[in-house]
Amino acid sequence: MLTVVLRPSPLLFALLAGMHGGGTVILLFLPIPVWLKTSSAVLLVASLVFYARRDALRSIPNAIRAIQFSPDCACSVQIGRVDWTEAKLLDSSFVAPYLTVLNLRISGARFARQVVILPDAVDSEMFRKLRVLLRWKCGKREESFKL
């Protein structure tokens, strides 16, 4: 059983702030009315606040705070401070040494949920174990090659 407890990620916060800030700067140079620029900038700031609190700081009640994998790659997540909820790891998840994105189908939820894990959000040894598990045990494997 592998349990990954997620910490706040300053690196993800900086990336989100940079991207939202870049989008806001681009708005300044667009040939659109001022009221549209202003309302778009307000929406970008609201988006930054929401995603930074949910994904980078993990400070709102529906933030995923921990992920647990069983030996057969069954997955469960801890959302907020509530008990564990079953989830299904989707094949569209991404694993790399610098970034892991888990696409999860949480039971009872309508849409898939993404969990962005950067190296500063977990212990380095736990991050390595998670990547190895996802890459070699839980990943898609081609059973046979047809010639």
Number of C-alpha atoms within 10 A of each C-alpha: 11 15 15 19 16 21 17 21 20 15 14 21 18 13 13 19 17 13 13 18 16 11 14 19 12 11 17 13 9 10 8 10 8 12 9 11 18 14 11 15 19 13 13 17 15 13 14 19 14 14 18 23 18 19 25 26 18 20 16 15 13 15 19 21 22 17 20 20 20 11 11 9 17 14 22 22 23 18 18 16 12 11 9 15 15 16 22 16 21 16 12 12 17 16 17 11 10 10 14 19 15 20 19 22 18 18 13 9 9 8 10 15 16 15 19 17 22 21 18 16 20 18 14 11 10 15 21 14 14 19 19 15 16 20 16 10 13 18 18 11 9 6 6 6 5 4 3
